[in-house]
Amino acid sequence: MDNQLLLAKAQQIYHYMMTAPESDWQRNMYNWDWKPGVGLIAAVKYGQATGSPKVRDYLWRWMRDNRHKAAELRVINSTAPFAALTELLREQPDAEAGWMELAQEHGRWLMEEAPRTSQGGFEHTVTEGIDFPEQMWADTLVVGGLFLARLASLTGDRAMAEEAVRQVEIHLRLLQDEATGVLFHGYDGQRGDHMSAARWGRANAWVAFGVPEIVREVRGLAEAPAEVCRRYTKLLEGLLRFQTPNGMWHTVLDRDDFYLETSAAAGIGYGMLLALKHGMAADAALRAKLEEAVRKAAQAVLIHVDVYGAVHGVSGGTPVMPTVEAYNEVKITPTPYGQALALLLASELLTEGNGGGR
């Protein structure tokens, strides 16, 4: 893929995401919550790929402007911005005096107080004041587990690193469909089932890139057990089977009568890139299939980016729906996480094209 075209697309995606007006509730980037948080994680990646000091300046300004919101409500979903903060601290250690204490405080909350299911997974807690007792959702692995892994890497905290790996193992074990290898959206510990049992595309995208991100972060502090590697390989193989000829995935993977969904394609493609990069796909035949799948996914995602940088074909915020059919009724709209997943994929492709990265 041409690097100049890719860079231009990434710039458009980033600009559209970061210039969203606060009055636009769907695209609002000014809450200390998961939607802006995923956007910030992607912006950090974009800044690293391009070396732009303007991106770093924006991110620090966002942190300063919104810091007062960080402790208003401690839930899993409000953890996501901290995953961006840890990367900023890694790059700029002289900022630690003012920010490290905030990050470590939230890390202690995750380790000691954050609600967990009876199986030990982070319970899905949200800023909207709605309770999902004993429920674990796939996206929790990124919005909660990634920060824990990054903070462990930054501080050398082995217990924290081991907990991040434990969350990976729990999410894969409880969410994976043994028949297909892909994941269900959520798990209800009280009922012992997967609720509507939807093999939702974006749920699989979160875990597809969350696992290699977390495993990479904690290397040297905690090792992923063989079970994690086996299950993750099974997930990749399942995702390969469900990819459509045009490079996309359906919003529910095994429902080819449902609409194709861009954020799933971006997140899954990004995850496959990381699996290749970080040694989580050792088999040569699997690697070849992943490389081709990434190529097709990247082309498909970029087609859905308009001249303003808006990423189209993204399903709106989606809780675990009451039925599988309800997933096909979720409205499509540009969102911070849709922008972010496309930006993560484009930024990693830029990094690969420039010959490296952290």
Contacts in CASP RR format, 6 or more apart in sequence:
PFRMAT RR
TARGET T0000
AUTHOR 0000-0000-0000
METHOD contacts of the structure
MODEL  1
MDNQLLLAKAQQIYHYMMTAPESDWQRNMYNWDWKPGVGLIAAVKYGQAT
GSPKVRDYLWRWMRDNRHKAAELRVINSTAPFAALTELLREQPDAEAGWM
ELAQEHGRWLMEEAPRTSQGGFEHTVTEGIDFPEQMWADTLVVGGLFLAR
LASLTGDRAMAEEAVRQVEIHLRLLQDEATGVLFHGYDGQRGDHMSAARW
GRANAWVAFGVPEIVREVRGLAEAPAEVCRRYTKLLEGLLRFQTPNGMWH
TVLDRDDFYLETSAAAGIGYGMLLALKHGMAADAALRAKLEEAVRKAAQA
VLIHVDVYGAVHGVSGGTPVMPTVEAYNEVKITPTPYGQALALLLASELL
TEGNGGGR
1 295 0 8 1.000
1 298 0 8 1.000
1 299 0 8 1.000
1 349 0 8 1.000
3 350 0 8 1.000
3 353 0 8 1.000
3 354 0 8 1.000
6 302 0 8 1.000
6 346 0 8 1.000
6 349 0 8 1.000
6 350 0 8 1.000
7 50 0 8 1.000
7 350 0 8 1.000
9 302 0 8 1.000
9 305 0 8 1.000
9 309 0 8 1.000
9 346 0 8 1.000
10 46 0 8 1.000
10 49 0 8 1.000
10 50 0 8 1.000
10 343 0 8 1.000
10 346 0 8 1.000
10 347 0 8 1.000
10 350 0 8 1.000
12 305 0 8 1.000
12 307 0 8 1.000
12 308 0 8 1.000
12 309 0 8 1.000
13 305 0 8 1.000
13 309 0 8 1.000
13 311 0 8 1.000
13 339 0 8 1.000
13 342 0 8 1.000
13 343 0 8 1.000
13 346 0 8 1.000
14 43 0 8 1.000
14 46 0 8 1.000
14 55 0 8 1.000
14 339 0 8 1.000
14 343 0 8 1.000
15 309 0 8 1.000
16 308 0 8 1.000
16 309 0 8 1.000
16 310 0 8 1.000
16 311 0 8 1.000
16 334 0 8 1.000
16 339 0 8 1.000
17 27 0 8 1.000
17 29 0 8 1.000
17 39 0 8 1.000
17 42 0 8 1.000
17 43 0 8 1.000
17 336 0 8 1.000
17 339 0 8 1.000
17 340 0 8 1.000
17 343 0 8 1.000
18 29 0 8 1.000
18 43 0 8 1.000
18 58 0 8 1.000
20 27 0 8 1.000
20 28 0 8 1.000
20 29 0 8 1.000
20 336 0 8 1.000
21 27 0 8 1.000
21 28 0 8 1.000
22 28 0 8 1.000
22 29 0 8 1.000
22 30 0 8 1.000
26 316 0 8 1.000
26 333 0 8 1.000
26 334 0 8 1.000
26 335 0 8 1.000
27 334 0 8 1.000
27 335 0 8 1.000
27 336 0 8 1.000
28 35 0 8 1.000
28 36 0 8 1.000
28 336 0 8 1.000
29 35 0 8 1.000
29 36 0 8 1.000
29 39 0 8 1.000
29 62 0 8 1.000
29 336 0 8 1.000
30 36 0 8 1.000
30 65 0 8 1.000
30 66 0 8 1.000
31 66 0 8 1.000
31 69 0 8 1.000
31 127 0 8 1.000
32 66 0 8 1.000
32 69 0 8 1.000
32 70 0 8 1.000
32 72 0 8 1.000
32 78 0 8 1.000
32 81 0 8 1.000
33 77 0 8 1.000
33 78 0 8 1.000
33 80 0 8 1.000
33 81 0 8 1.000
33 127 0 8 1.000
34 77 0 8 1.000
34 78 0 8 1.000
34 79 0 8 1.000
34 80 0 8 1.000
34 139 0 8 1.000
34 143 0 8 1.000
34 337 0 8 1.000
35 335 0 8 1.000
35 336 0 8 1.000
35 337 0 8 1.000
36 80 0 8 1.000
36 81 0 8 1.000
36 336 0 8 1.000
37 80 0 8 1.000
37 81 0 8 1.000
37 83 0 8 1.000
37 84 0 8 1.000
37 143 0 8 1.000
37 336 0 8 1.000
37 340 0 8 1.000
38 80 0 8 1.000
38 142 0 8 1.000
38 143 0 8 1.000
38 336 0 8 1.000
38 337 0 8 1.000
38 340 0 8 1.000
38 341 0 8 1.000
39 84 0 8 1.000
39 336 0 8 1.000
39 337 0 8 1.000
39 339 0 8 1.000
39 340 0 8 1.000
39 343 0 8 1.000
40 59 0 8 1.000
40 62 0 8 1.000
40 80 0 8 1.000
40 81 0 8 1.000
40 83 0 8 1.000
40 84 0 8 1.000
41 80 0 8 1.000
41 83 0 8 1.000
41 84 0 8 1.000
41 87 0 8 1.000
41 146 0 8 1.000
41 340 0 8 1.000
41 344 0 8 1.000
42 339 0 8 1.000
42 340 0 8 1.000
42 341 0 8 1.000
42 343 0 8 1.000
42 344 0 8 1.000
42 347 0 8 1.000
43 55 0 8 1.000
43 58 0 8 1.000
43 59 0 8 1.000
43 84 0 8 1.000
43 340 0 8 1.000
43 343 0 8 1.000
44 55 0 8 1.000
44 59 0 8 1.000
44 84 0 8 1.000
44 87 0 8 1.000
44 88 0 8 1.000
45 343 0 8 1.000
45 344 0 8 1.000
45 347 0 8 1.000
45 348 0 8 1.000
46 52 0 8 1.000
46 55 0 8 1.000
46 343 0 8 1.000
46 346 0 8 1.000
46 347 0 8 1.000
47 55 0 8 1.000
47 56 0 8 1.000
47 347 0 8 1.000
48 87 0 8 1.000
48 91 0 8 1.000
48 347 0 8 1.000
48 351 0 8 1.000
48 357 0 8 1.000
48 358 0 8 1.000
49 347 0 8 1.000
49 348 0 8 1.000
49 350 0 8 1.000
49 351 0 8 1.000
49 354 0 8 1.000
50 347 0 8 1.000
50 350 0 8 1.000
56 88 0 8 1.000
56 91 0 8 1.000
56 92 0 8 1.000
59 84 0 8 1.000
59 88 0 8 1.000
60 88 0 8 1.000
60 92 0 8 1.000
60 95 0 8 1.000
63 81 0 8 1.000
63 85 0 8 1.000
63 88 0 8 1.000
63 99 0 8 1.000
66 81 0 8 1.000
67 102 0 8 1.000
70 78 0 8 1.000
70 81 0 8 1.000
70 82 0 8 1.000
70 102 0 8 1.000
70 106 0 8 1.000
71 105 0 8 1.000
73 127 0 8 1.000
74 106 0 8 1.000
74 109 0 8 1.000
74 113 0 8 1.000
74 114 0 8 1.000
75 125 0 8 1.000
75 126 0 8 1.000
75 127 0 8 1.000
76 114 0 8 1.000
76 122 0 8 1.000
76 123 0 8 1.000
76 124 0 8 1.000
76 125 0 8 1.000
76 126 0 8 1.000
76 140 0 8 1.000
76 143 0 8 1.000
76 144 0 8 1.000
77 124 0 8 1.000
77 125 0 8 1.000
77 126 0 8 1.000
77 127 0 8 1.000
77 143 0 8 1.000
78 127 0 8 1.000
79 106 0 8 1.000
79 110 0 8 1.000
79 143 0 8 1.000
79 144 0 8 1.000
79 145 0 8 1.000
79 147 0 8 1.000
80 142 0 8 1.000
80 143 0 8 1.000
80 144 0 8 1.000
80 147 0 8 1.000
82 103 0 8 1.000
82 106 0 8 1.000
82 107 0 8 1.000
82 147 0 8 1.000
82 151 0 8 1.000
83 142 0 8 1.000
83 143 0 8 1.000
83 144 0 8 1.000
83 146 0 8 1.000
83 147 0 8 1.000
83 150 0 8 1.000
85 99 0 8 1.000
85 102 0 8 1.000
85 103 0 8 1.000
86 103 0 8 1.000
86 147 0 8 1.000
86 150 0 8 1.000
86 151 0 8 1.000
86 153 0 8 1.000
86 154 0 8 1.000
87 150 0 8 1.000
88 95 0 8 1.000
88 99 0 8 1.000
89 95 0 8 1.000
89 96 0 8 1.000
89 99 0 8 1.000
89 100 0 8 1.000
89 103 0 8 1.000
89 154 0 8 1.000
90 150 0 8 1.000
90 153 0 8 1.000
90 154 0 8 1.000
103 151 0 8 1.000
104 151 0 8 1.000
104 155 0 8 1.000
106 147 0 8 1.000
107 147 0 8 1.000
107 148 0 8 1.000
107 151 0 8 1.000
107 160 0 8 1.000
110 122 0 8 1.000
110 144 0 8 1.000
110 145 0 8 1.000
110 147 0 8 1.000
110 148 0 8 1.000
110 163 0 8 1.000
111 148 0 8 1.000
111 159 0 8 1.000
111 160 0 8 1.000
111 163 0 8 1.000
114 122 0 8 1.000
114 123 0 8 1.000
114 125 0 8 1.000
115 122 0 8 1.000
115 123 0 8 1.000
115 125 0 8 1.000
116 122 0 8 1.000
116 123 0 8 1.000
117 123 0 8 1.000
117 134 0 8 1.000
117 135 0 8 1.000
117 136 0 8 1.000
117 187 0 8 1.000
117 189 0 8 1.000
118 134 0 8 1.000
118 189 0 8 1.000
119 136 0 8 1.000
119 170 0 8 1.000
119 174 0 8 1.000
119 187 0 8 1.000
119 189 0 8 1.000
120 166 0 8 1.000
120 170 0 8 1.000
121 136 0 8 1.000
121 140 0 8 1.000
121 167 0 8 1.000
121 170 0 8 1.000
121 171 0 8 1.000
121 174 0 8 1.000
122 136 0 8 1.000
122 140 0 8 1.000
122 144 0 8 1.000
122 145 0 8 1.000
122 167 0 8 1.000
123 132 0 8 1.000
123 133 0 8 1.000
123 134 0 8 1.000
123 135 0 8 1.000
123 136 0 8 1.000
124 132 0 8 1.000
124 135 0 8 1.000
124 136 0 8 1.000
124 137 0 8 1.000
124 139 0 8 1.000
124 140 0 8 1.000
125 131 0 8 1.000
125 132 0 8 1.000
126 132 0 8 1.000
132 320 0 8 1.000
133 190 0 8 1.000
134 188 0 8 1.000
134 189 0 8 1.000
134 190 0 8 1.000
135 186 0 8 1.000
135 187 0 8 1.000
135 188 0 8 1.000
135 189 0 8 1.000
135 195 0 8 1.000
135 320 0 8 1.000
136 170 0 8 1.000
136 171 0 8 1.000
136 174 0 8 1.000
136 175 0 8 1.000
136 186 0 8 1.000
136 187 0 8 1.000
136 189 0 8 1.000
137 185 0 8 1.000
137 186 0 8 1.000
137 203 0 8 1.000
137 320 0 8 1.000
138 171 0 8 1.000
138 175 0 8 1.000
138 183 0 8 1.000
138 184 0 8 1.000
138 185 0 8 1.000
138 186 0 8 1.000
138 200 0 8 1.000
138 203 0 8 1.000
138 204 0 8 1.000
138 206 0 8 1.000
138 207 0 8 1.000
139 202 0 8 1.000
139 203 0 8 1.000
139 206 0 8 1.000
140 167 0 8 1.000
140 171 0 8 1.000
141 167 0 8 1.000
141 168 0 8 1.000
141 171 0 8 1.000
141 206 0 8 1.000
141 207 0 8 1.000
141 210 0 8 1.000
141 211 0 8 1.000
141 214 0 8 1.000
142 206 0 8 1.000
142 207 0 8 1.000
142 209 0 8 1.000
142 210 0 8 1.000
142 213 0 8 1.000
144 167 0 8 1.000
145 164 0 8 1.000
145 167 0 8 1.000
145 168 0 8 1.000
145 214 0 8 1.000
146 210 0 8 1.000
146 213 0 8 1.000
146 214 0 8 1.000
146 217 0 8 1.000
148 160 0 8 1.000
148 163 0 8 1.000
148 164 0 8 1.000
148 167 0 8 1.000
149 160 0 8 1.000
149 161 0 8 1.000
149 164 0 8 1.000
149 213 0 8 1.000
149 214 0 8 1.000
149 217 0 8 1.000
149 218 0 8 1.000
150 217 0 8 1.000
151 157 0 8 1.000
151 160 0 8 1.000
152 158 0 8 1.000
152 160 0 8 1.000
152 161 0 8 1.000
152 164 0 8 1.000
152 217 0 8 1.000
152 218 0 8 1.000
152 221 0 8 1.000
152 222 0 8 1.000
153 161 0 8 1.000
153 217 0 8 1.000
153 218 0 8 1.000
153 221 0 8 1.000
156 221 0 8 1.000
157 221 0 8 1.000
158 221 0 8 1.000
158 222 0 8 1.000
161 217 0 8 1.000
161 218 0 8 1.000
161 220 0 8 1.000
161 221 0 8 1.000
161 222 0 8 1.000
162 218 0 8 1.000
162 221 0 8 1.000
162 222 0 8 1.000
164 214 0 8 1.000
164 217 0 8 1.000
164 218 0 8 1.000
164 222 0 8 1.000
165 214 0 8 1.000
165 215 0 8 1.000
165 218 0 8 1.000
165 222 0 8 1.000
165 223 0 8 1.000
165 224 0 8 1.000
165 225 0 8 1.000
165 228 0 8 1.000
167 214 0 8 1.000
168 210 0 8 1.000
168 211 0 8 1.000
168 214 0 8 1.000
168 215 0 8 1.000
168 224 0 8 1.000
168 228 0 8 1.000
169 224 0 8 1.000
169 225 0 8 1.000
169 227 0 8 1.000
169 228 0 8 1.000
171 207 0 8 1.000
172 183 0 8 1.000
172 207 0 8 1.000
172 211 0 8 1.000
172 227 0 8 1.000
172 228 0 8 1.000
172 231 0 8 1.000
172 232 0 8 1.000
172 235 0 8 1.000
173 227 0 8 1.000
173 231 0 8 1.000
174 187 0 8 1.000
175 183 0 8 1.000
175 184 0 8 1.000
175 185 0 8 1.000
175 186 0 8 1.000
175 187 0 8 1.000
175 194 0 8 1.000
175 203 0 8 1.000
175 207 0 8 1.000
176 182 0 8 1.000
176 183 0 8 1.000
176 184 0 8 1.000
176 231 0 8 1.000
176 234 0 8 1.000
176 235 0 8 1.000
177 183 0 8 1.000
177 184 0 8 1.000
177 199 0 8 1.000
180 199 0 8 1.000
180 238 0 8 1.000
180 241 0 8 1.000
180 242 0 8 1.000
180 253 0 8 1.000
180 254 0 8 1.000
181 234 0 8 1.000
181 235 0 8 1.000
181 237 0 8 1.000
181 238 0 8 1.000
182 199 0 8 1.000
182 204 0 8 1.000
182 235 0 8 1.000
182 238 0 8 1.000
182 239 0 8 1.000
182 242 0 8 1.000
182 253 0 8 1.000
182 254 0 8 1.000
183 199 0 8 1.000
183 203 0 8 1.000
183 204 0 8 1.000
183 207 0 8 1.000
183 235 0 8 1.000
184 194 0 8 1.000
184 197 0 8 1.000
184 198 0 8 1.000
184 199 0 8 1.000
184 200 0 8 1.000
184 203 0 8 1.000
185 194 0 8 1.000
185 195 0 8 1.000
185 196 0 8 1.000
185 198 0 8 1.000
185 199 0 8 1.000
185 200 0 8 1.000
185 203 0 8 1.000
185 320 0 8 1.000
185 321 0 8 1.000
186 194 0 8 1.000
186 195 0 8 1.000
186 203 0 8 1.000
186 320 0 8 1.000
187 193 0 8 1.000
187 194 0 8 1.000
187 195 0 8 1.000
188 194 0 8 1.000
188 195 0 8 1.000
195 320 0 8 1.000
196 320 0 8 1.000
196 321 0 8 1.000
196 322 0 8 1.000
196 323 0 8 1.000
196 324 0 8 1.000
196 326 0 8 1.000
197 324 0 8 1.000
198 252 0 8 1.000
198 320 0 8 1.000
198 321 0 8 1.000
198 324 0 8 1.000
198 327 0 8 1.000
199 252 0 8 1.000
199 253 0 8 1.000
199 254 0 8 1.000
200 251 0 8 1.000
200 252 0 8 1.000
200 253 0 8 1.000
200 318 0 8 1.000
200 327 0 8 1.000
201 249 0 8 1.000
201 250 0 8 1.000
201 251 0 8 1.000
201 252 0 8 1.000
201 253 0 8 1.000
201 261 0 8 1.000
201 264 0 8 1.000
201 268 0 8 1.000
202 251 0 8 1.000
202 261 0 8 1.000
202 263 0 8 1.000
202 264 0 8 1.000
202 267 0 8 1.000
202 315 0 8 1.000
202 318 0 8 1.000
204 235 0 8 1.000
204 239 0 8 1.000
204 249 0 8 1.000
204 253 0 8 1.000
204 264 0 8 1.000
204 268 0 8 1.000
205 263 0 8 1.000
205 264 0 8 1.000
205 265 0 8 1.000
205 266 0 8 1.000
205 267 0 8 1.000
205 268 0 8 1.000
205 269 0 8 1.000
205 270 0 8 1.000
205 271 0 8 1.000
205 341 0 8 1.000
206 267 0 8 1.000
207 235 0 8 1.000
208 235 0 8 1.000
208 236 0 8 1.000
208 239 0 8 1.000
208 267 0 8 1.000
208 268 0 8 1.000
208 269 0 8 1.000
208 270 0 8 1.000
208 271 0 8 1.000
208 272 0 8 1.000
208 275 0 8 1.000
209 267 0 8 1.000
209 268 0 8 1.000
209 269 0 8 1.000
209 270 0 8 1.000
209 271 0 8 1.000
209 274 0 8 1.000
209 344 0 8 1.000
210 271 0 8 1.000
210 274 0 8 1.000
211 228 0 8 1.000
211 232 0 8 1.000
211 235 0 8 1.000
211 280 0 8 1.000
212 232 0 8 1.000
212 271 0 8 1.000
212 274 0 8 1.000
212 275 0 8 1.000
212 277 0 8 1.000
212 278 0 8 1.000
212 280 0 8 1.000
213 274 0 8 1.000
215 224 0 8 1.000
215 228 0 8 1.000
215 278 0 8 1.000
215 280 0 8 1.000
216 274 0 8 1.000
216 278 0 8 1.000
229 280 0 8 1.000
232 275 0 8 1.000
232 280 0 8 1.000
233 280 0 8 1.000
233 281 0 8 1.000
233 283 0 8 1.000
233 286 0 8 1.000
236 272 0 8 1.000
236 275 0 8 1.000
236 281 0 8 1.000
236 286 0 8 1.000
236 290 0 8 1.000
237 286 0 8 1.000
239 249 0 8 1.000
239 253 0 8 1.000
239 268 0 8 1.000
239 272 0 8 1.000
239 293 0 8 1.000
240 289 0 8 1.000
240 290 0 8 1.000
240 293 0 8 1.000
242 249 0 8 1.000
242 250 0 8 1.000
242 253 0 8 1.000
242 254 0 8 1.000
243 249 0 8 1.000
243 268 0 8 1.000
243 293 0 8 1.000
243 296 0 8 1.000
243 297 0 8 1.000
244 250 0 8 1.000
244 256 0 8 1.000
244 260 0 8 1.000
246 260 0 8 1.000
246 296 0 8 1.000
246 300 0 8 1.000
247 265 0 8 1.000
247 293 0 8 1.000
247 296 0 8 1.000
247 297 0 8 1.000
247 299 0 8 1.000
247 300 0 8 1.000
248 260 0 8 1.000
248 261 0 8 1.000
248 262 0 8 1.000
248 264 0 8 1.000
248 265 0 8 1.000
248 297 0 8 1.000
248 300 0 8 1.000
249 260 0 8 1.000
249 261 0 8 1.000
249 264 0 8 1.000
249 265 0 8 1.000
249 268 0 8 1.000
250 256 0 8 1.000
250 258 0 8 1.000
250 259 0 8 1.000
250 260 0 8 1.000
250 261 0 8 1.000
251 258 0 8 1.000
251 259 0 8 1.000
251 260 0 8 1.000
251 261 0 8 1.000
251 264 0 8 1.000
251 315 0 8 1.000
251 327 0 8 1.000
251 328 0 8 1.000
251 330 0 8 1.000
252 258 0 8 1.000
252 324 0 8 1.000
252 327 0 8 1.000
252 328 0 8 1.000
255 324 0 8 1.000
255 328 0 8 1.000
257 328 0 8 1.000
258 327 0 8 1.000
258 328 0 8 1.000
259 313 0 8 1.000
259 328 0 8 1.000
259 332 0 8 1.000
260 313 0 8 1.000
261 313 0 8 1.000
261 314 0 8 1.000
261 315 0 8 1.000
262 300 0 8 1.000
262 301 0 8 1.000
262 304 0 8 1.000
262 311 0 8 1.000
262 312 0 8 1.000
262 313 0 8 1.000
262 314 0 8 1.000
262 338 0 8 1.000
262 342 0 8 1.000
263 311 0 8 1.000
263 313 0 8 1.000
263 314 0 8 1.000
263 315 0 8 1.000
263 335 0 8 1.000
263 337 0 8 1.000
263 338 0 8 1.000
263 341 0 8 1.000
263 342 0 8 1.000
265 297 0 8 1.000
265 300 0 8 1.000
265 301 0 8 1.000
266 297 0 8 1.000
266 301 0 8 1.000
266 311 0 8 1.000
266 338 0 8 1.000
266 341 0 8 1.000
266 342 0 8 1.000
266 344 0 8 1.000
266 345 0 8 1.000
267 341 0 8 1.000
267 344 0 8 1.000
267 345 0 8 1.000
268 297 0 8 1.000
269 293 0 8 1.000
269 294 0 8 1.000
269 297 0 8 1.000
269 298 0 8 1.000
269 345 0 8 1.000
270 341 0 8 1.000
270 344 0 8 1.000
270 345 0 8 1.000
270 348 0 8 1.000
272 281 0 8 1.000
272 290 0 8 1.000
272 293 0 8 1.000
272 294 0 8 1.000
272 297 0 8 1.000
273 294 0 8 1.000
273 345 0 8 1.000
273 348 0 8 1.000
273 349 0 8 1.000
273 352 0 8 1.000
274 280 0 8 1.000
274 348 0 8 1.000
275 281 0 8 1.000
275 290 0 8 1.000
276 287 0 8 1.000
276 290 0 8 1.000
276 291 0 8 1.000
276 294 0 8 1.000
277 348 0 8 1.000
277 352 0 8 1.000
281 287 0 8 1.000
281 290 0 8 1.000
297 345 0 8 1.000
298 345 0 8 1.000
298 346 0 8 1.000
298 349 0 8 1.000
301 311 0 8 1.000
301 342 0 8 1.000
301 345 0 8 1.000
302 342 0 8 1.000
302 346 0 8 1.000
304 311 0 8 1.000
304 312 0 8 1.000
304 313 0 8 1.000
304 342 0 8 1.000
305 311 0 8 1.000
305 312 0 8 1.000
305 342 0 8 1.000
306 312 0 8 1.000
309 339 0 8 1.000
310 334 0 8 1.000
310 339 0 8 1.000
311 334 0 8 1.000
311 338 0 8 1.000
311 339 0 8 1.000
311 341 0 8 1.000
311 342 0 8 1.000
312 332 0 8 1.000
312 334 0 8 1.000
313 332 0 8 1.000
314 332 0 8 1.000
314 333 0 8 1.000
314 334 0 8 1.000
314 335 0 8 1.000
314 337 0 8 1.000
314 338 0 8 1.000
315 327 0 8 1.000
315 330 0 8 1.000
315 331 0 8 1.000
315 332 0 8 1.000
316 330 0 8 1.000
316 331 0 8 1.000
316 332 0 8 1.000
316 333 0 8 1.000
316 335 0 8 1.000
317 330 0 8 1.000
317 335 0 8 1.000
318 327 0 8 1.000
318 330 0 8 1.000
321 327 0 8 1.000
321 330 0 8 1.000
351 357 0 8 1.000
END
